[in-house]
Amino acid sequence: MSKRALITGITGQDGSYLAEHLLGQGYQVWGLIRGQANPRKSRVSRLVSDLSFVNGDLMDQASLVSAVDTVQPDEVYNLGAISFVPMSWQQAELVTEVNGMGVLRMLEAIRMVSGLNGSRSADGSQIRFYQASSSEMFGKVAETPQCETTIFRPRSPYGVAKIYGHFITRNYRESFGMYAVSGMLFNHESPRRGAEFVTRKISLAVARIKLGYQDKLSLGNLDAVRDWGFAGDYVRAMHLMLQQDEPGDYVIGTGQMHSVRDAVRIAFEHVGLDWQDYVSIDPSLVRPAEVEILCADADRARAKLGWEPSVDFPELMCMMVDSDLQQVSREREFGDLMANSW
Protein backbone atom coordinates (compact mmCIF):
# COMPACT_ATOMS: atom_id res chain seq x y z
CA MET A 1 0.00 0.00 0.00
CA SER A 2 1.19 3.50 -0.77
CA LYS A 3 1.98 5.83 2.12
CA ARG A 4 -0.37 8.62 3.08
CA ALA A 5 0.87 12.15 3.76
CA LEU A 6 -1.07 15.07 5.24
CA ILE A 7 0.33 18.53 4.44
CA THR A 8 -0.75 21.69 6.22
CA GLY A 9 -0.05 24.78 4.15
CA ILE A 10 -0.34 22.77 0.93
CA THR A 11 -1.28 25.86 -1.09
CA GLY A 12 1.91 27.68 -0.12
CA GLN A 13 5.21 27.61 -1.98
CA ASP A 14 6.67 24.72 0.02
CA GLY A 15 3.41 22.80 0.19
CA SER A 16 2.99 22.77 -3.57
CA TYR A 17 6.55 21.58 -4.20
CA LEU A 18 6.29 18.97 -1.44
CA ALA A 19 2.99 17.66 -2.84
CA GLU A 20 4.61 17.25 -6.25
CA HIS A 21 7.60 15.46 -4.74
CA LEU A 22 5.51 13.05 -2.65
CA LEU A 23 3.17 12.26 -5.55
CA GLY A 24 6.29 11.40 -7.55
CA GLN A 25 7.27 9.02 -4.75
CA GLY A 26 3.93 7.21 -5.01
CA TYR A 27 2.24 8.77 -1.97
CA GLN A 28 -1.43 9.48 -1.46
CA VAL A 29 -1.32 13.19 -0.61
CA TRP A 30 -3.90 15.07 1.43
CA GLY A 31 -3.93 18.82 1.97
CA LEU A 32 -5.39 20.55 5.02
CA ILE A 33 -7.38 23.61 3.96
CA ARG A 34 -9.67 26.06 5.72
CA GLY A 35 -12.78 25.72 3.59
CA GLN A 36 -13.02 25.39 -0.16
CA ALA A 37 -12.46 29.07 -1.01
CA ASN A 38 -8.72 29.14 -0.29
CA PRO A 39 -7.43 31.98 -2.51
CA ARG A 40 -4.13 30.22 -3.15
CA LYS A 41 -5.60 26.86 -4.11
CA SER A 42 -4.61 27.74 -7.69
CA ARG A 43 -1.00 26.96 -6.71
CA VAL A 44 -1.87 23.27 -6.67
CA SER A 45 -4.60 23.39 -9.33
CA ARG A 46 -2.54 21.30 -11.77
CA LEU A 47 -2.28 18.61 -9.07
CA VAL A 48 -5.89 18.66 -7.90
CA SER A 49 -6.85 15.47 -9.71
CA ASP A 50 -4.11 13.64 -7.78
CA LEU A 51 -4.73 15.29 -4.39
CA SER A 52 -7.33 14.93 -1.67
CA PHE A 53 -8.34 17.70 0.70
CA VAL A 54 -9.60 17.73 4.26
CA ASN A 55 -10.94 20.69 6.22
CA GLY A 56 -9.02 21.89 9.25
CA ASP A 57 -7.61 24.95 10.96
CA LEU A 58 -4.40 25.25 13.00
CA MET A 59 -6.36 27.44 15.43
CA ASP A 60 -9.04 24.79 16.00
CA GLN A 61 -7.98 21.68 17.93
CA ALA A 62 -11.11 19.64 17.22
CA SER A 63 -10.81 20.17 13.46
CA LEU A 64 -7.23 18.87 13.51
CA VAL A 65 -8.18 15.76 15.44
CA SER A 66 -10.95 15.12 12.91
CA ALA A 67 -8.61 15.70 9.96
CA VAL A 68 -5.89 13.36 11.25
CA ASP A 69 -8.46 10.70 12.15
CA THR A 70 -10.04 10.97 8.69
CA VAL A 71 -6.79 10.80 6.71
CA GLN A 72 -4.97 8.27 8.91
CA PRO A 73 -1.63 9.56 7.58
CA ASP A 74 1.74 7.88 7.83
CA GLU A 75 3.41 11.29 7.71
CA VAL A 76 2.28 14.81 8.64
CA TYR A 77 4.14 17.84 7.30
CA ASN A 78 3.26 20.97 9.24
CA LEU A 79 4.06 23.75 6.77
CA GLY A 80 1.04 25.89 7.59
CA ALA A 81 2.13 29.23 9.04
CA ILE A 82 2.03 32.98 8.65
CA SER A 83 5.39 33.15 6.92
CA PHE A 84 5.91 36.85 6.14
CA VAL A 85 8.22 37.97 8.97
CA PRO A 86 7.45 41.75 8.90
CA MET A 87 3.77 40.98 9.51
CA SER A 88 4.67 39.51 12.88
CA TRP A 89 5.25 42.96 14.37
CA GLN A 90 1.79 44.14 13.29
CA GLN A 91 -0.09 40.97 14.28
CA ALA A 92 2.12 39.34 16.88
CA GLU A 93 -0.69 37.56 18.70
CA LEU A 94 -2.12 36.00 15.52
CA VAL A 95 1.32 34.91 14.33
CA THR A 96 2.01 33.33 17.72
CA GLU A 97 -1.35 31.50 17.70
CA VAL A 98 -0.73 29.99 14.25
CA ASN A 99 3.04 29.50 14.20
CA GLY A 100 3.42 28.49 17.84
CA MET A 101 0.21 27.12 19.31
CA GLY A 102 -0.77 25.66 15.93
CA VAL A 103 2.17 23.26 16.22
CA LEU A 104 1.04 22.16 19.67
CA ARG A 105 -2.50 21.57 18.42
CA MET A 106 -1.29 19.40 15.55
CA LEU A 107 1.00 17.40 17.84
CA GLU A 108 -1.90 16.89 20.24
CA ALA A 109 -4.12 15.74 17.39
CA ILE A 110 -1.52 13.19 16.31
CA ARG A 111 -1.00 12.01 19.89
CA MET A 112 -4.73 11.58 20.46
CA VAL A 113 -5.42 9.79 17.18
CA SER A 114 -2.41 7.51 17.26
CA GLY A 115 -2.15 6.81 20.96
CA LEU A 116 -5.26 7.42 22.99
CA ASN A 117 -8.48 6.80 21.11
CA GLY A 118 -7.58 3.55 19.41
CA SER A 119 -8.49 4.66 15.90
CA ARG A 120 -5.19 3.38 14.50
CA SER A 121 -4.41 -0.30 14.38
CA ALA A 122 -2.31 -1.57 17.26
CA ASP A 123 0.53 -2.79 15.09
CA GLY A 124 3.18 -0.40 16.35
CA SER A 125 2.81 1.91 13.36
CA GLN A 126 3.36 5.56 14.14
CA ILE A 127 2.49 8.85 12.50
CA ARG A 128 5.70 10.70 11.70
CA PHE A 129 5.64 14.49 12.12
CA TYR A 130 7.68 17.19 10.40
CA GLN A 131 7.72 20.74 11.80
CA ALA A 132 8.82 23.63 9.59
CA SER A 133 11.27 25.47 11.83
CA SER A 134 13.15 28.51 10.56
CA SER A 135 16.57 30.15 10.36
CA GLU A 136 14.86 33.24 11.81
CA MET A 137 15.14 31.48 15.18
CA PHE A 138 18.89 32.20 15.14
CA GLY A 139 18.24 35.93 14.82
CA LYS A 140 21.16 37.97 16.15
CA VAL A 141 23.49 35.09 15.49
CA ALA A 142 25.88 33.78 18.11
CA GLU A 143 28.13 32.20 15.47
CA THR A 144 28.46 31.91 11.71
CA PRO A 145 27.59 29.59 10.08
CA GLN A 146 24.67 28.31 12.15
CA CYS A 147 24.19 24.61 12.89
CA GLU A 148 21.85 22.44 14.96
CA THR A 149 23.52 23.41 18.25
CA THR A 150 23.72 27.18 17.65
CA ILE A 151 21.77 29.05 20.33
CA PHE A 152 18.64 30.95 19.38
CA ARG A 153 18.43 34.76 19.60
CA PRO A 154 15.24 35.65 17.70
CA ARG A 155 14.72 39.21 16.47
CA SER A 156 11.02 39.09 15.59
CA PRO A 157 7.74 37.78 17.02
CA TYR A 158 7.83 35.33 14.09
CA GLY A 159 11.19 33.94 15.26
CA VAL A 160 9.99 33.67 18.86
CA ALA A 161 6.85 31.75 17.82
CA LYS A 162 8.89 29.40 15.64
CA ILE A 163 11.12 28.62 18.62
CA TYR A 164 8.08 27.55 20.62
CA GLY A 165 7.01 25.27 17.77
CA HIS A 166 10.54 23.87 17.56
CA PHE A 167 10.83 23.09 21.25
CA ILE A 168 7.31 21.70 21.68
CA THR A 169 8.08 19.32 18.79
CA ARG A 170 11.22 18.17 20.58
CA ASN A 171 9.28 17.89 23.85
CA TYR A 172 6.65 15.58 22.31
CA ARG A 173 9.45 13.46 20.86
CA GLU A 174 11.11 13.16 24.27
CA SER A 175 7.93 12.96 26.38
CA PHE A 176 5.78 10.63 24.30
CA GLY A 177 8.26 8.87 22.05
CA MET A 178 6.70 10.44 18.97
CA TYR A 179 8.63 10.43 15.72
CA ALA A 180 8.73 14.21 15.49
CA VAL A 181 11.43 16.26 13.77
CA SER A 182 12.11 19.88 12.92
CA GLY A 183 13.79 21.20 9.79
CA MET A 184 15.58 24.49 10.42
CA LEU A 185 15.31 25.68 6.85
CA PHE A 186 17.15 28.77 5.71
CA ASN A 187 15.61 31.11 3.15
CA HIS A 188 14.28 29.18 0.18
CA GLU A 189 12.68 30.81 -2.82
CA SER A 190 11.09 29.99 -6.18
CA PRO A 191 8.81 31.42 -8.84
CA ARG A 192 5.94 30.41 -6.51
CA ARG A 193 7.12 32.70 -3.71
CA GLY A 194 4.62 35.33 -2.58
CA ALA A 195 5.17 38.79 -4.08
CA GLU A 196 5.66 40.28 -0.60
CA PHE A 197 8.99 38.43 -0.12
CA VAL A 198 12.08 40.36 -1.15
CA THR A 199 13.44 37.95 -3.80
CA ARG A 200 10.06 37.72 -5.55
CA LYS A 201 9.50 41.45 -5.12
CA ILE A 202 12.79 41.95 -6.97
CA SER A 203 12.15 39.43 -9.75
CA LEU A 204 8.63 40.70 -10.38
CA ALA A 205 9.77 44.34 -10.45
CA VAL A 206 12.63 43.50 -12.84
CA ALA A 207 10.16 41.83 -15.20
CA ARG A 208 7.75 44.76 -15.05
CA ILE A 209 10.53 47.31 -15.52
CA LYS A 210 12.01 45.40 -18.45
CA LEU A 211 8.60 45.21 -20.13
CA GLY A 212 7.85 48.88 -19.47
CA TYR A 213 5.10 48.51 -16.84
CA GLN A 214 7.03 49.86 -13.83
CA ASP A 215 9.63 52.60 -13.32
CA LYS A 216 11.27 52.02 -9.94
CA LEU A 217 11.82 49.42 -7.22
CA SER A 218 11.83 50.47 -3.55
CA LEU A 219 13.72 48.30 -1.07
CA GLY A 220 14.86 48.48 2.55
CA ASN A 221 18.19 47.12 3.78
CA LEU A 222 20.36 46.15 0.79
CA ASP A 223 23.13 44.94 3.09
CA ALA A 224 21.12 42.18 4.80
CA VAL A 225 22.78 38.84 4.06
CA ARG A 226 20.97 35.54 3.65
CA ASP A 227 21.61 31.94 2.67
CA TRP A 228 19.11 31.56 -0.18
CA GLY A 229 18.26 28.26 -1.88
CA PHE A 230 15.61 26.73 -4.14
CA ALA A 231 12.40 25.56 -2.44
CA GLY A 232 12.19 22.51 -4.69
CA ASP A 233 15.49 21.29 -3.23
CA TYR A 234 14.43 21.92 0.35
CA VAL A 235 11.24 19.83 0.26
CA ARG A 236 13.40 16.81 -0.62
CA ALA A 237 15.15 17.35 2.70
CA MET A 238 11.83 17.43 4.55
CA HIS A 239 10.91 14.05 3.12
CA LEU A 240 14.32 12.55 3.86
CA MET A 241 14.07 13.58 7.53
CA LEU A 242 11.01 11.37 7.98
CA GLN A 243 12.66 8.35 6.34
CA GLN A 244 15.43 7.93 8.94
CA ASP A 245 15.50 5.18 11.57
CA GLU A 246 15.73 7.72 14.38
CA PRO A 247 14.13 11.18 14.52
CA GLY A 248 16.35 14.24 14.67
CA ASP A 249 16.48 17.93 13.82
CA TYR A 250 18.42 19.29 10.85
CA VAL A 251 19.67 22.60 9.48
CA ILE A 252 19.04 22.92 5.74
CA GLY A 253 20.78 25.54 3.59
CA THR A 254 23.39 26.07 0.91
CA GLY A 255 26.17 27.50 3.09
CA GLN A 256 26.54 30.39 0.63
CA MET A 257 25.79 33.97 1.66
CA HIS A 258 24.43 36.69 -0.60
CA SER A 259 23.18 40.20 0.14
CA VAL A 260 19.93 41.75 -1.04
CA ARG A 261 22.18 43.93 -3.20
CA ASP A 262 23.55 40.77 -4.86
CA ALA A 263 20.02 39.60 -5.59
CA VAL A 264 19.16 42.94 -7.18
CA ARG A 265 22.32 43.04 -9.28
CA ILE A 266 21.91 39.48 -10.59
CA ALA A 267 18.24 40.01 -11.46
CA PHE A 268 18.75 43.28 -13.33
CA GLU A 269 21.88 42.04 -15.12
CA HIS A 270 19.89 39.03 -16.36
CA VAL A 271 17.71 41.38 -18.43
CA GLY A 272 20.56 43.71 -19.42
CA LEU A 273 19.78 46.58 -17.04
CA ASP A 274 21.87 48.45 -14.44
CA TRP A 275 20.11 48.13 -11.09
CA GLN A 276 21.40 51.47 -9.82
CA ASP A 277 19.22 53.23 -12.39
CA TYR A 278 16.03 51.77 -10.94
CA VAL A 279 16.42 50.96 -7.21
CA SER A 280 15.67 53.40 -4.40
CA ILE A 281 15.90 52.95 -0.62
CA ASP A 282 12.77 53.31 1.51
CA PRO A 283 13.62 53.47 5.26
CA SER A 284 10.06 52.38 6.13
CA LEU A 285 10.84 48.96 4.67
CA VAL A 286 13.66 48.29 7.16
CA ARG A 287 12.67 45.86 9.94
CA PRO A 288 12.40 47.21 13.52
CA ALA A 289 15.05 44.66 14.54
CA GLU A 290 17.08 43.38 11.59
CA VAL A 291 18.66 39.96 11.20
CA GLU A 292 21.90 40.90 9.46
CA ILE A 293 23.57 37.57 8.59
CA LEU A 294 22.21 34.06 8.19
CA CYS A 295 24.30 31.20 6.80
CA ALA A 296 23.67 27.48 7.19
CA ASP A 297 26.06 24.75 8.25
CA ALA A 298 24.19 21.80 6.73
CA ASP A 299 26.97 19.23 7.23
CA ARG A 300 24.73 16.99 9.34
CA ALA A 301 22.05 16.86 6.63
CA ARG A 302 24.67 16.09 4.00
CA ALA A 303 26.19 13.30 6.08
CA LYS A 304 23.04 11.67 7.49
CA LEU A 305 20.40 12.44 4.86
CA GLY A 306 22.61 12.50 1.78
CA TRP A 307 21.00 15.82 0.87
CA GLU A 308 22.60 18.36 -1.46
CA PRO A 309 21.12 21.48 -3.10
CA SER A 310 20.98 21.39 -6.90
CA VAL A 311 20.28 25.07 -7.75
CA ASP A 312 22.69 27.87 -6.86
CA PHE A 313 21.66 31.45 -6.10
CA PRO A 314 22.35 33.08 -9.48
CA GLU A 315 20.41 30.26 -11.19
CA LEU A 316 17.56 30.78 -8.74
CA MET A 317 17.27 34.53 -9.32
CA CYS A 318 17.40 34.08 -13.10
CA MET A 319 14.75 31.33 -12.89
CA MET A 320 12.47 33.68 -10.96
CA VAL A 321 13.01 36.60 -13.36
CA ASP A 322 12.30 34.39 -16.40
CA SER A 323 9.11 33.09 -14.78
CA ASP A 324 7.92 36.61 -13.96
CA LEU A 325 8.69 37.85 -17.47
CA GLN A 326 6.34 35.16 -18.75
CA GLN A 327 3.71 35.93 -16.11
CA VAL A 328 3.72 39.69 -16.69
CA SER A 329 3.52 39.15 -20.46
CA ARG A 330 0.56 36.77 -20.04
CA GLU A 331 -1.24 39.20 -17.74
CA ARG A 332 -0.73 42.02 -20.24
CA GLU A 333 -1.98 39.91 -23.13
CA PHE A 334 -5.04 38.90 -21.09
CA GLY A 335 -5.69 42.54 -20.20
CA ASP A 336 -5.45 43.58 -23.83
CA LEU A 337 -7.74 40.75 -24.85
CA MET A 338 -10.36 41.76 -22.29
CA ALA A 339 -10.12 45.42 -23.30
CA ASN A 340 -10.60 44.54 -26.97
CA SER A 341 -13.59 42.34 -26.20
CA TRP A 342 -15.67 45.30 -25.03
N, C-alpha and C positions, 0 to 999 in steps of 0.2 A: 504493500500500500504506500502511496505517496505521502510525504509529510505534509502537515498543515501548518501554515504560518499566519498569525494575526499581526497586522501592522497598524499602529496608531500613527496618524499623520501621513496616511498613504497618498494624499493629494499634494503633499509638499515635494520639494526638490528631491530629498533623500528617499522619501517614500515611493516616489514613482520609479526611481532607479533601482531601489531594492526590490520592488514588485517585479520588475523586468528580470532582474537577476535570479530571483527565486523561481519564477515561472520557467526560466531557462534550465533550472536545476530539477525540474519536474515536480515542484511543490504545488499544492492547492493553496492559493493565496486569498486571504480575507482582509478587507480594509475596514477599520473602525471609522465611521463618519457620524457627524451630528446632523441627522436628517438627510433628506434626499436633495436639498437645494444648496449643497456645498458649492460655493462659487469657483473653487479651484478643481472641481471634479474633472474639468476638461484636461488637466495634466495627465490623467490616466485613461482618457476616453478611448485611446487606441487599444487599451488593454481590457476594456470593460467586459468583453465577451469571455475573457479568461479569468476574470476576478469575481469574487463574491463580496458582498458588503453586509455589515452588521451595524446597527445603531448603537451608539454609546458616547459618553461624554466623560472626559477626564475629571470633571468637577462633580460627577454623579456616581457615587460608589455602587449603587444598586444596578445601574445600567452596565457597569463594567463587569460585575459578577454575571449578569445575564449574558453579556456578549461572550465572555470566556466560556461559560457553560454551553452556550449554543455552538460555538466554533469547535470546542475541544482541541485547541491547537497543540502542536508539539513545541512550537517556538512562538514567543511574543516579542515583537520589536517595538519598543516604546519610543517612537520618533515624534509623537505629537507634542508640540510646545509652541509658545510664543517666542519666536526665534530672532526677532529684530531687537538687538541689544538696546539701542537708544530709547525704545518704547518703554523699557523697564523703569526709567526714571519718572515717566508720566503716569504709568499704571503699575506701580510696584506691587500692590496687593494682588491684582489679577495675575500678573506674571508669576508671583510666588504660589498662588493657588494652583495654576496649571503646571508650571515647571517644577514645583517642589511637591506639593501635596498630591498632584496628579500621579506622580510616581508611586507614592505610598498607596494610593487607592488601587492602582493597577496591581501592585505587589499583593495587596490584601485580597483582591479578586482572585488572583492565581492561587494564593494560599488556601482560600476557602474552597475553590472548585477542586483543586487537586488533592487537598489534604483533609478537609473537614466534613464535607457533605456527601462524600462517597459517589459523586457523579462520574468520576474516572474509574476505570477498571483497576483493581488492586494487583497490578502486575509489576509494580515497581517503576512504571514509566513516570516521567516527570516533565512538566512544562518548563522549558528553558526560556529565560528572560534576558533581553538585552535592553540596557538603559543608555540613551544618547546623552552622555556627559559632554563637557565642552572645555576647550582650551581657555575660555574666559574665566574658568575657575582659578587659573594660575595668576591672572591679574597683574599686579605689580610684582613681577617675577623675582623669585629668590635666587634663581640661577638660570643660565642659558647654555644649552637647550634644556627644555623641560621634559622630564620623564615621569614614570609612574610614582616615584617617591618624592618628587618635588612638592614642597608645601604650597598650600593654596593661600592666595592673598587677593580675593576678588575685588574688582573696582566698579561693580555695577550691581543693582538688585538682581539682574539676570544671572550674573555669576554666583551670587549668594544662593539663589534658589536652586541652581544647578548643583551646587555643593550638597545641599540637603538631599536632592535626588540621588546623588552619587553615594552618599554615606548611608542612606536608608536602604539602598540596593545591597550594599556590602553587609549591612546589619541583618537583612533577611537571609542572606547567604550564610552568615555565621550563626544566626539564631535558630533558623528553621531548616538548614541544610538545603535551601533552594539553590538550583543552578541559576545564578543571577550574576550577570557581568555588566560592567560599564566600559564603553568605548570613549576615551577622552580624545575626541576628534578635533583636530585643528581646522582652520578655515578651509572649507571645500565649496567650490563654485561650479557653475555649469550654465549653459544657455537657459536652463529652467529656473535659475535663481530669481527671486523676487526683485522687482525693479528698485526697491528701497535699499538694497544692499550695494555697497560701494562698487564692487567689481561690475555688477550688472548695470548700475547707474552709469558707469563709465562706458561700457560697451554699447549700451543703448544710445547714449548721447553721441558717441563717435559715429554710429550709424546714421543718426538723424542729422548731424552736422555735415557728414560727407554727402548725404543726399539732399541737403539744402533745406531741411525742415526745422533746424535749430541753429542758434548763433553761438551760444556760450554754454559752458559747463561749470557749475559752482560746486566746490568741494571744501571740506574742512581741513583736517590735518594731513598734509601730503607726506609728512615724515613718519607717520605710523608704519610700523613694520609687522608683517604677518608671514606665516608659513601657509601659503595657499596651494591647494591641490584640487583635483578633479573629483566631483561627487561620485561619479560612476566607479572610480577606483575605491573610494572609501566604503561603499556599501558591500563590496566584496569582503572587506575586513570585518564588518559587522557579522556577516554570515559565518566567516571562519571562526570567530570567537565562540559561537555556539556549537561548533563541531568538535571542540577539544574534550579530552577525557575529564579534565578538571577545570572548573570555572576560574576566571581571573580577569583583572582589569588591564586595559592596554591603551597606550598612547598611539595615535595614528596621525601621521603627517609626513611631509616630504623631507624635512630637515633643511630646507632651503628658505632663506628669508628674502623678501622683497618689500619695498615700500609702496605706498599708494602712488607716489610719483613714478615708480617703475611701471606700475600697472597703466597709468595714464600714457606714459611715453610709448610703451609697447603697442597699446591700442591705437593711438593716433598714427604712429609710424606704419602700422599695418595697412592703413588706407592712404598713406602718402601725405599726411598732414603734420605740422609742427604743433605739438600740444600747447606750447606757450602762447600761441596766438588765440587760443580758445578757452583756456582754463582760468577761472578767478577763484579767490579764496573768500569764503563766507564764514566769519568767526562763529556765527550761530550754529554751524554744523559740527563744531568741535564738541566732543563729549565733556560732561561736567568733570569726570575723572577718567583720563585716557589710559588705555593699555598700550604702552609704547612698543614693546617687542614681544613677539611670540614665535617660538621656534621649537619644533618637535624633535625629541630623541626617540625614534620608533624602533630602536634596536631589538627590543623584546618582541615586538610584533613580527619583525623580520625573522628572528630566530625561531620563535615558537609557532607562528602562524604561517610562515613562508610568504608573507605579504610584501608586495612591492608596488609602488605607484607606477603607472604606465604613461601618464601625461605630465609634462613639465609646465612651468608657469607661462612661459611665452606661448606655447602651444594652446594652453587653456584660454588665455586672453584673445588670441586670434580666432579660436573656435567660437567664442562668445560674440566677437565682433561680426564674424561671418554670418552667424545665426541671426543676429539683430539686423544686419543689412537685408537679409531675406524677409524678416518679419516686417520691418518698416516699409519695404517695397510692396509687400502683399497688402498691408493695411492701406497704403496710398492707392493702390490699384482698386481695392474694394471701395474706398471712399469715392474715387472717380466714377466707378461703375454705378454706385448708388446715386451720385449727383446727376449722372446722365440719364438715369432711368426716370427722373421726374419730368 
